[in-house]
């Protein structure tokens, strides 16, 4: 014990800071994963909503007129289709 001369306190502080850093990193990774899962779930909901809108448009036998917008409202959102012209292989959409 006589030869230590202040070895324990710096080591303890270093270990505590290392543990705090690791915990903060894990919390940040958890929040990132949670946000990613939320965005992925929202993307799947929007994709399903779009598929339902496309199916309803195809089954509805609507007359396609340029610059006409078709709206389909559902509980989870609204799907809007706008008929646009095709110029030089480029589709204009909004």
DSSP file (Angstrom, degrees, kcal/mol; ACC not computed):
  #  RESIDUE AA STRUCTURE BP1 BP2  ACC     N-H-->O    O-->H-N    N-H-->O    O-->H-N    TCO  KAPPA ALPHA  PHI   PSI    X-CA   Y-CA   Z-CA
    1    1 A X    >>        0   0    0      0, 0.0     3,-0.7     0, 0.0     4,-0.5   0.000 360.0 360.0 360.0 -26.8    0.0    0.0    0.0
    2    2 A X  T 34  +     0   0    0      1,-0.2     3,-0.3     2,-0.1     0, 0.0   0.850 360.0  49.9 -71.1 -33.5    2.9    2.4    0.6
    3    3 A X  T 34 S+     0   0    0      1,-0.2    -1,-0.2     2,-0.1     0, 0.0   0.517  89.7  81.6 -84.8  -5.1    4.2    2.2   -3.0
    4    4 A X  T <4  -     0   0    0     -3,-0.7    -1,-0.2     2,-0.0    -2,-0.1   0.926  63.1-177.0 -70.1 -44.8    0.8    2.8   -4.7
    5    5 A X  S  < S-     0   0    0     -4,-0.5    -3,-0.1    -3,-0.3    -2,-0.1   0.893  74.8 -28.1  49.2  57.0    0.9    6.6   -4.3
    6    6 A X  S  > S+     0   0    0      3,-0.0     4,-0.7     4,-0.0    -1,-0.2   0.801  96.3 130.1  84.5  30.8   -2.5    7.5   -5.8
    7    7 A X  H  >  +     0   0    0      2,-0.1     4,-1.4     1,-0.1     5,-0.2   0.840  65.9  55.6 -83.4 -34.6   -2.9    4.6   -8.2
    8    8 A X  H  > S+     0   0    0      2,-0.2     4,-2.7     1,-0.2     5,-0.2   0.917 102.2  52.9 -70.1 -46.5   -6.5    3.6   -7.2
    9    9 A X  H  > S+     0   0    0      1,-0.2     4,-2.6     2,-0.2     5,-0.2   0.934 111.4  43.9 -61.6 -50.6   -8.3    6.9   -7.7
   10   10 A X  H  X S+     0   0    0     -4,-0.7     4,-2.5     1,-0.2    -1,-0.2   0.894 115.3  49.9 -61.8 -37.9   -7.2    7.5  -11.3
   11   11 A X  H  X S+     0   0    0     -4,-1.4     4,-2.4     2,-0.2    -2,-0.2   0.920 111.6  48.0 -65.4 -42.9   -7.9    3.9  -12.2
   12   12 A X  H  X S+     0   0    0     -4,-2.7     4,-2.4     2,-0.2    -2,-0.2   0.918 112.6  48.5 -63.6 -44.1  -11.3    4.0  -10.7
   13   13 A X  H  X S+     0   0    0     -4,-2.6     4,-2.6    -5,-0.2     5,-0.2   0.912 111.5  50.2 -62.3 -42.8  -12.2    7.3  -12.5
   14   14 A X  H  X S+     0   0    0     -4,-2.5     4,-2.3    -5,-0.2    -2,-0.2   0.925 112.1  46.9 -61.9 -44.8  -11.0    5.9  -15.8
   15   15 A X  H  X S+     0   0    0     -4,-2.4     4,-2.5     2,-0.2    -2,-0.2   0.894 112.1  50.6 -64.8 -39.7  -13.1    2.8  -15.4
   16   16 A X  H  X S+     0   0    0     -4,-2.4     4,-2.6     2,-0.2    -2,-0.2   0.926 111.9  47.1 -63.7 -44.5  -16.1    4.8  -14.4
   17   17 A X  H  X S+     0   0    0     -4,-2.6     4,-2.4     2,-0.2    -2,-0.2   0.879 111.7  51.4 -64.5 -37.3  -15.7    7.1  -17.4
   18   18 A X  H  X S+     0   0    0     -4,-2.3     4,-2.3    -5,-0.2    -2,-0.2   0.919 111.3  46.9 -64.6 -44.1  -15.3    4.1  -19.7
   19   19 A X  H  X S+     0   0    0     -4,-2.5     4,-2.4     2,-0.2    -2,-0.2   0.913 112.6  49.7 -65.0 -42.9  -18.4    2.4  -18.3
   20   20 A X  H  X S+     0   0    0     -4,-2.6     4,-2.5     1,-0.2    -2,-0.2   0.908 110.8  50.5 -62.1 -41.4  -20.4    5.7  -18.7
   21   21 A X  H  X S+     0   0    0     -4,-2.4     4,-2.2     2,-0.2    -2,-0.2   0.915 111.1  47.9 -62.7 -43.7  -19.2    6.0  -22.3
   22   22 A X  H  X S+     0   0    0     -4,-2.3     4,-2.2     2,-0.2    -2,-0.2   0.902 112.2  49.4 -64.9 -41.5  -20.2    2.5  -23.1
   23   23 A X  H  X S+     0   0    0     -4,-2.4     4,-2.3     2,-0.2    -2,-0.2   0.919 111.4  48.9 -64.6 -43.6  -23.6    2.9  -21.6
   24   24 A X  H  X S+     0   0    0     -4,-2.5     4,-2.2     1,-0.2    -2,-0.2   0.887 110.7  51.3 -63.9 -38.1  -24.2    6.2  -23.5
   25   25 A X  H  X S+     0   0    0     -4,-2.2     4,-2.4     2,-0.2    -1,-0.2   0.906 110.0  49.0 -64.1 -42.3  -23.1    4.5  -26.7
   26   26 A X  H  X S+     0   0    0     -4,-2.2     4,-2.3     2,-0.2    -2,-0.2   0.886 110.1  51.0 -65.9 -38.6  -25.5    1.7  -26.1
   27   27 A X  H  X S+     0   0    0     -4,-2.3     4,-2.4     2,-0.2    -2,-0.2   0.908 110.7  49.4 -64.3 -41.5  -28.4    4.1  -25.4
   28   28 A X  H  X S+     0   0    0     -4,-2.2     4,-2.2     2,-0.2    -2,-0.2   0.914 111.3  48.7 -63.7 -43.1  -27.6    6.0  -28.6
   29   29 A X  H  X S+     0   0    0     -4,-2.4     4,-2.4     2,-0.2    -2,-0.2   0.889 110.4  52.0 -63.7 -38.8  -27.6    2.7  -30.6
   30   30 A X  H  X S+     0   0    0     -4,-2.3     4,-2.5     2,-0.2    -2,-0.2   0.927 110.3  47.8 -62.5 -45.4  -30.9    1.7  -29.0
   31   31 A X  H  X S+     0   0    0     -4,-2.4     4,-2.3     2,-0.2    -2,-0.2   0.886 111.4  51.0 -63.8 -38.5  -32.5    5.1  -30.0
   32   32 A X  H  X S+     0   0    0     -4,-2.2     4,-2.4     2,-0.2    -2,-0.2   0.925 111.9  46.4 -64.6 -44.9  -31.1    4.7  -33.6
   33   33 A X  H  X S+     0   0    0     -4,-2.4     4,-2.5     2,-0.2    -2,-0.2   0.899 111.7  51.7 -63.4 -41.1  -32.6    1.2  -33.9
   34   34 A X  H  X S+     0   0    0     -4,-2.5     4,-2.1     2,-0.2    -2,-0.2   0.912 111.5  46.7 -63.1 -43.3  -35.9    2.3  -32.5
   35   35 A X  H  X S+     0   0    0     -4,-2.3     4,-2.5     2,-0.2    -2,-0.2   0.893 111.6  52.0 -64.6 -40.9  -36.1    5.2  -35.0
   36   36 A X  H  X S+     0   0    0     -4,-2.4     4,-2.5     2,-0.2    -2,-0.2   0.917 109.5  48.6 -62.4 -44.2  -35.1    2.9  -37.8
   37   37 A X  H  X S+     0   0    0     -4,-2.5     4,-2.4     2,-0.2    -1,-0.2   0.901 111.2  50.7 -63.9 -41.0  -37.8    0.4  -36.9
   38   38 A X  H  X S+     0   0    0     -4,-2.1     4,-2.3     2,-0.2    -2,-0.2   0.933 112.7  45.7 -62.0 -45.7  -40.4    3.2  -36.7
   39   39 A X  H  X S+     0   0    0     -4,-2.5     4,-2.3     1,-0.2    -2,-0.2   0.876 112.4  51.1 -66.5 -37.2  -39.4    4.6  -40.1
   40   40 A X  H  X S+     0   0    0     -4,-2.5     4,-2.2     2,-0.2    -1,-0.2   0.908 110.7  48.8 -66.5 -41.1  -39.4    1.1  -41.6
   41   41 A X  H  X S+     0   0    0     -4,-2.4     4,-2.0     2,-0.2    -2,-0.2   0.912 111.9  49.0 -63.4 -42.8  -42.9    0.4  -40.2
   42   42 A X  H  X S+     0   0    0     -4,-2.3     4,-2.4     2,-0.2    -2,-0.2   0.894 109.5  52.6 -64.0 -40.2  -44.2    3.8  -41.6
   43   43 A X  H  X S+     0   0    0     -4,-2.3     4,-2.5     1,-0.2    -2,-0.2   0.909 109.1  49.2 -61.8 -42.9  -42.7    2.9  -45.0
   44   44 A X  H  X S+     0   0    0     -4,-2.2     4,-2.3     2,-0.2    -1,-0.2   0.875 110.1  51.5 -65.5 -36.9  -44.5   -0.4  -45.1
   45   45 A X  H  X S+     0   0    0     -4,-2.0     4,-2.3     2,-0.2    -2,-0.2   0.919 111.8  46.5 -63.7 -43.6  -47.8    1.3  -44.1
   46   46 A X  H  X S+     0   0    0     -4,-2.4     4,-2.4     2,-0.2    -2,-0.2   0.891 111.7  51.3 -66.3 -39.0  -47.3    3.8  -47.0
   47   47 A X  H  X S+     0   0    0     -4,-2.5     4,-2.2     2,-0.2    -2,-0.2   0.913 111.4  47.1 -64.3 -42.2  -46.4    1.0  -49.4
   48   48 A X  H  X S+     0   0    0     -4,-2.3     4,-2.2     2,-0.2    -2,-0.2   0.898 111.4  51.8 -65.2 -40.1  -49.5   -1.0  -48.4
   49   49 A X  H  X S+     0   0    0     -4,-2.3     4,-2.2     1,-0.2    -2,-0.2   0.906 110.1  48.9 -62.4 -42.1  -51.6    2.2  -48.8
   50   50 A X  H  X S+     0   0    0     -4,-2.4     4,-2.5     2,-0.2    -2,-0.2   0.899 109.7  51.7 -64.3 -41.4  -50.2    2.8  -52.2
   51   51 A X  H  X S+     0   0    0     -4,-2.2     4,-2.3     2,-0.2    -2,-0.2   0.894 109.8  49.1 -63.4 -39.7  -50.9   -0.8  -53.3
   52   52 A X  H  X S+     0   0    0     -4,-2.2     4,-2.4     2,-0.2    -1,-0.2   0.906 111.6  49.9 -65.3 -41.2  -54.5   -0.5  -52.1
   53   53 A X  H  X S+     0   0    0     -4,-2.2     4,-2.2     2,-0.2    -2,-0.2   0.902 110.7  48.9 -63.6 -41.9  -54.9    2.8  -54.0
   54   54 A X  H  X S+     0   0    0     -4,-2.5     4,-2.4     2,-0.2    -2,-0.2   0.919 111.9  49.2 -63.6 -43.8  -53.5    1.2  -57.2
   55   55 A X  H  X S+     0   0    0     -4,-2.3     4,-2.2     1,-0.2    -2,-0.2   0.917 112.1  47.9 -62.7 -43.4  -55.8   -1.8  -56.9
   56   56 A X  H  X S+     0   0    0     -4,-2.4     4,-1.4     1,-0.2    -1,-0.2   0.882 111.5  50.9 -66.5 -37.1  -58.8    0.4  -56.4
   57   57 A X  H  <>S+     0   0    0     -4,-2.2     5,-0.7     2,-0.2     4,-0.5   0.910 111.8  47.3 -65.1 -41.9  -57.8    2.6  -59.4
   58   58 A X  H ><5S+     0   0    0     -4,-2.4     3,-0.6     1,-0.2    -2,-0.2   0.876 116.1  43.6 -67.6 -37.8  -57.5   -0.4  -61.6
   59   59 A X  H 3<5S+     0   0    0     -4,-2.2    -1,-0.2     1,-0.2    -2,-0.2   0.680 102.7  68.2 -80.8 -17.8  -60.8   -1.9  -60.5
   60   60 A X  T 3<5S-     0   0    0     -4,-1.4    -1,-0.2    -5,-0.2    -2,-0.2   0.599  92.4-137.6 -81.0 -10.6  -62.7    1.4  -60.7
   61   61 A X  T < 5 -     0   0    0     -3,-0.6     2,-0.2    -4,-0.5    -3,-0.1   0.940  34.2-179.0  52.9  53.5  -62.5    1.7  -64.5
   62   62 A X      < -     0   0    0     -5,-0.7     2,-0.7     1,-0.1    -1,-0.2  -0.577  31.6-116.2 -82.4 146.7  -61.6    5.4  -64.4
   63   63 A X        -     0   0    0     -2,-0.2     2,-0.6     1,-0.0    -1,-0.1  -0.751  29.8-130.8 -82.7 115.2  -61.2    7.3  -67.6
   64   64 A X        +     0   0    0     -2,-0.7     2,-0.4     0, 0.0    -1,-0.0  -0.568  32.7 175.4 -73.2 117.2  -57.5    8.6  -67.7
   65   65 A X    >   -     0   0    0     -2,-0.6     3,-1.6     3,-0.1    18,-0.4  -0.971  38.1 -99.5-121.2 135.6  -57.5   12.3  -68.6
   66   66 A X  T 3  S+     0   0    0     -2,-0.4    18,-0.2     1,-0.3     3,-0.1  -0.232 104.0   7.5 -57.2 140.6  -54.2   14.3  -68.6
   67   67 A X  T 3  S+     0   0    0     16,-3.0     2,-0.4     1,-0.2    -1,-0.3   0.693  94.1 136.7  59.9  24.2  -53.6   16.4  -65.5
   68   68 A X    <   -     0   0    0     -3,-1.6    15,-2.1    15,-0.3     2,-0.5  -0.844  43.9-146.3 -98.4 137.8  -56.6   14.9  -63.7
   69   69 A X  E     -A   82   0A   0     -2,-0.4     2,-0.5    13,-0.2    13,-0.2  -0.883   6.4-159.7-108.0 133.0  -56.1   13.9  -60.0
   70   70 A X  E     -A   81   0A   0     11,-3.4    11,-2.9    -2,-0.5     2,-0.4  -0.948   9.0-160.8-110.6 128.4  -57.8   10.9  -58.4
   71   71 A X  E     -A   80   0A   0     -2,-0.5     2,-0.5     9,-0.2     9,-0.2  -0.925   9.5-175.3-113.3 132.8  -58.1   10.8  -54.6
   72   72 A X  E     -A   79   0A   0      7,-2.8     7,-3.0    -2,-0.4     2,-0.4  -0.978  12.5-157.9-125.8 116.4  -58.7    7.7  -52.6
   73   73 A X  E     +A   78   0A   0     -2,-0.5     2,-0.3     5,-0.2     5,-0.2  -0.794  16.2 169.4-100.4 135.5  -59.2    8.3  -48.8
   74   74 A X        -     0   0    0      3,-3.0     3,-0.4    -2,-0.4   -25,-0.0  -0.790  49.0 -97.8-131.3 174.7  -58.7    5.6  -46.3
   75   75 A X  S    S+     0   0    0     -2,-0.3     3,-0.1     1,-0.2    -1,-0.0   0.869 122.8  43.2 -63.8 -36.6  -58.4    5.4  -42.5
   76   76 A X  S    S-     0   0    0      1,-0.2     2,-0.3   -31,-0.1    -1,-0.2   0.575 128.3 -51.2 -89.5  -9.6  -54.6    5.5  -42.5
   77   77 A X        -     0   0    0     -3,-0.4    -3,-3.0   -28,-0.1     2,-0.4  -0.985  57.5 -78.1 164.5-171.7  -54.2    8.2  -45.2
   78   78 A X  E     -A   73   0A   0     -2,-0.3     2,-0.5    -5,-0.2    -5,-0.2  -0.968  25.9-152.1-126.1 137.6  -55.0    9.4  -48.7
   79   79 A X  E     -A   72   0A   0     -7,-3.0    -7,-2.8    -2,-0.4     2,-0.5  -0.937  12.5-168.4-109.6 130.3  -53.7    8.3  -52.0
   80   80 A X  E     -A   71   0A   0     -2,-0.5     2,-0.4    -9,-0.2    -9,-0.2  -0.979   2.6-169.5-122.3 126.1  -53.6   10.8  -54.9
   81   81 A X  E     -A   70   0A   0    -11,-2.9   -11,-3.4    -2,-0.5     2,-0.5  -0.947   1.1-169.2-112.3 133.5  -52.9    9.8  -58.5
   82   82 A X  E     -A   69   0A   0     -2,-0.4     2,-0.6   -13,-0.2   -13,-0.2  -0.991  19.8-134.2-122.0 127.5  -52.3   12.4  -61.2
   83   83 A X        +     0   0    0    -15,-2.1   -16,-3.0    -2,-0.5     2,-0.3  -0.699  33.1 176.5 -81.7 121.6  -52.2   11.4  -64.8
   84   84 A X        -     0   0    0     -2,-0.6     2,-0.2   -18,-0.2     9,-0.0  -0.844  28.2-108.9-122.9 160.0  -49.2   13.0  -66.5
   85   85 A X        -     0   0    0     -2,-0.3     7,-0.9     6,-0.0     2,-0.6  -0.484  26.0-122.2 -86.8 161.1  -47.8   12.7  -70.0
   86   86 A X  E     -B   91   0B   0     -2,-0.2     2,-0.5     5,-0.1     5,-0.2  -0.916  28.4-173.5-106.6 118.9  -44.6   10.9  -71.0
   87   87 A X  E >   -B   90   0B   0      3,-1.7     3,-2.2    -2,-0.6    -2,-0.0  -0.959  66.0 -24.8-118.2 120.6  -42.0   13.1  -72.7
   88   88 A X  T 3  S-     0   0    0     -2,-0.5    -1,-0.1     1,-0.3     3,-0.1   0.813 121.9 -54.2  52.9  37.2  -38.8   11.6  -74.2
   89   89 A X  T 3  S+     0   0    0      1,-0.2     2,-0.5    -3,-0.0    -1,-0.3   0.557 112.9 117.0  79.5   6.3  -38.9    8.6  -71.8
   90   90 A X  E <   -B   87   0B   0     -3,-2.2    -3,-1.7     2,-0.0     2,-0.5  -0.935  55.2-147.1-112.1 127.0  -39.1   10.8  -68.7
   91   91 A X  E     -B   86   0B   0     -2,-0.5     2,-0.6    -5,-0.2    -5,-0.1  -0.809   8.9-146.6 -93.8 126.3  -42.1   10.6  -66.5
   92   92 A X        +     0   0    0     -7,-0.9     2,-0.3    -2,-0.5    -8,-0.0  -0.820  31.3 161.2 -91.2 124.0  -43.1   13.8  -64.8
   93   93 A X              0   0    0     -2,-0.6   -10,-0.0     1,-0.1    -2,-0.0  -0.970 360.0 360.0-141.4 157.0  -44.6   13.2  -61.3
   94   94 A X              0   0    0     -2,-0.3    -1,-0.1   -12,-0.1    -2,-0.0   0.339 360.0 360.0-122.1 360.0  -45.3   15.1  -58.2
